[in-house]
């Protein structure tokens, strides 16, 4: 009627003194590791954004929804340097590099990040190069305007 375990006494040991294999999973170390990984990713995620530091202008406006994939960002620094992502690109090669990088072809939205100290003419020149390359969807990246007068 009952089940029996081979071997004599000895608290579950077999004849040769070996321990019986443990059939339960110890979940506590796995949970600890997962919590540490979660904290690491929560701290690291904001750092994975476009890394060229620029002082963006402020404006009021409606925020567009975040894209499903990482956006293609063109950054213009105050000294006129142009970057795609974090790679500096000569302005003459901008359209060709964007064509090579764009995953959706000409339907890709290009985000233009211009430092608020850069001249209007340089930003317009960059936008003209992007437009000449065949890209028609351009969006400006701005900081949300703070309240006040």
C-alpha positions as CSV (number, residue, x, y, z in Angstrom):
1,X,0.0,0.0,0.0
2,X,2.6,2.5,0.9
3,X,5.7,3.5,-1.1
4,X,9.1,2.5,0.1
5,X,12.4,4.1,-0.5
6,X,15.4,1.9,-1.1
7,X,18.0,1.8,1.5
8,X,17.9,1.7,5.2
9,X,17.6,4.5,7.7
10,X,20.0,7.4,7.9
11,X,17.6,10.2,7.0
12,X,17.1,9.5,3.3
13,X,20.5,8.3,2.5
14,X,21.2,5.4,0.4
15,X,23.5,2.5,1.2
16,X,26.7,4.3,0.3
17,X,25.9,7.5,2.2
18,X,24.9,9.6,-0.9
19,X,22.3,12.3,-0.7
20,X,19.1,11.9,-2.7
21,X,18.8,14.4,-5.6
22,X,16.8,17.4,-4.7
23,X,13.7,17.6,-7.0
24,X,12.7,21.2,-6.1
25,X,13.9,24.4,-7.8
26,X,15.4,27.0,-5.6
27,X,13.8,30.2,-7.0
28,X,15.3,32.8,-4.6
29,X,18.7,33.2,-6.4
30,X,17.0,33.5,-9.8
31,X,14.6,36.3,-8.5
32,X,17.6,38.1,-7.0
33,X,19.5,38.0,-10.3
34,X,16.4,39.2,-12.2
35,X,15.8,42.1,-9.8
36,X,19.5,43.2,-10.2
37,X,19.1,43.0,-14.0
38,X,15.9,45.0,-13.9
39,X,17.6,47.8,-11.9
40,X,20.6,47.8,-14.3
41,X,18.3,48.2,-17.3
42,X,16.2,50.8,-15.7
43,X,19.3,52.9,-15.0
44,X,20.9,52.2,-18.4
45,X,17.9,52.8,-20.7
46,X,17.8,56.6,-20.5
47,X,21.6,56.7,-21.3
48,X,21.0,54.9,-24.6
49,X,19.3,58.0,-26.1
50,X,21.0,60.1,-28.8
51,X,24.3,61.1,-27.2
52,X,25.4,64.4,-28.8
53,X,24.8,67.0,-26.2
54,X,23.0,70.1,-27.6
55,X,21.0,72.8,-26.0
56,X,17.6,72.4,-27.6
57,X,15.3,75.4,-28.1
58,X,12.0,75.4,-26.1
59,X,8.6,75.6,-27.6
60,X,5.0,74.8,-26.9
61,X,3.4,72.1,-29.0
62,X,1.8,68.7,-29.0
63,X,4.1,65.8,-28.4
64,X,4.2,63.2,-31.2
65,X,4.1,59.6,-30.2
66,X,7.4,57.8,-29.8
67,X,8.4,55.7,-32.9
68,X,8.3,51.9,-32.6
69,X,12.0,51.7,-33.7
70,X,15.0,53.8,-32.9
71,X,14.6,57.1,-34.8
72,X,17.1,58.4,-37.3
73,X,18.4,61.7,-35.7
74,X,20.5,64.4,-37.4
75,X,22.1,66.7,-34.9
76,X,23.5,70.2,-35.7
77,X,25.9,71.6,-33.1
78,X,26.4,75.3,-32.4
79,X,29.7,75.2,-34.3
80,X,28.0,73.8,-37.4
81,X,29.1,70.2,-37.1
82,X,26.5,67.7,-38.3
83,X,26.0,64.2,-36.8
84,X,23.9,61.2,-37.7
85,X,23.3,59.5,-34.4
86,X,26.8,59.9,-32.7
87,X,28.9,59.8,-36.0
88,X,30.1,63.1,-37.4
89,X,29.3,63.5,-41.1
90,X,30.4,66.1,-43.6
91,X,27.3,68.0,-44.8
92,X,28.0,67.1,-48.4
93,X,27.7,63.4,-47.6
94,X,24.6,63.7,-45.4
95,X,22.0,62.5,-47.9
96,X,24.1,59.6,-49.1
97,X,24.7,58.4,-45.5
98,X,21.0,58.7,-44.6
99,X,20.0,56.7,-47.7
100,X,22.4,53.9,-46.6
101,X,21.2,53.9,-43.0
102,X,17.4,54.3,-43.5
103,X,15.5,51.0,-42.9
104,X,12.2,52.2,-44.3
105,X,13.7,53.9,-47.3
106,X,12.4,57.4,-48.1
107,X,9.4,56.9,-45.7
108,X,11.7,57.1,-42.7
109,X,11.1,60.1,-40.4
110,X,14.3,62.1,-39.8
111,X,14.5,63.9,-36.5
112,X,16.5,67.1,-36.7
113,X,18.1,68.3,-33.4
114,X,19.5,71.8,-33.7
115,X,21.3,73.6,-30.9
116,X,19.4,76.8,-30.1
117,X,22.6,78.8,-30.7
118,X,23.2,77.5,-34.2
119,X,22.2,79.9,-37.0
120,X,18.9,79.4,-38.9
121,X,20.8,79.2,-42.2
122,X,22.9,76.2,-41.2
123,X,19.8,74.3,-40.0
124,X,18.0,75.1,-43.2
125,X,21.0,74.0,-45.2
126,X,21.0,70.6,-43.4
127,X,17.2,70.3,-44.0
128,X,17.7,71.1,-47.7
129,X,20.4,68.4,-48.0
130,X,18.0,65.9,-46.3
131,X,15.2,66.9,-48.6
132,X,17.4,66.7,-51.7
133,X,18.2,63.2,-50.6
134,X,14.6,62.2,-51.1
135,X,13.4,62.3,-47.4
136,X,10.2,64.2,-47.0
137,X,9.3,63.4,-43.4
138,X,11.2,65.7,-41.1
139,X,10.5,66.4,-37.4
140,X,12.2,68.9,-35.1
141,X,13.2,67.9,-31.6
142,X,12.5,70.6,-29.0
143,X,12.5,70.8,-25.2
144,X,9.0,71.4,-23.7
145,X,8.6,75.1,-22.9
146,X,8.5,75.8,-19.2
147,X,5.7,78.0,-17.9
148,X,6.1,81.7,-17.4
149,X,5.7,84.9,-19.3
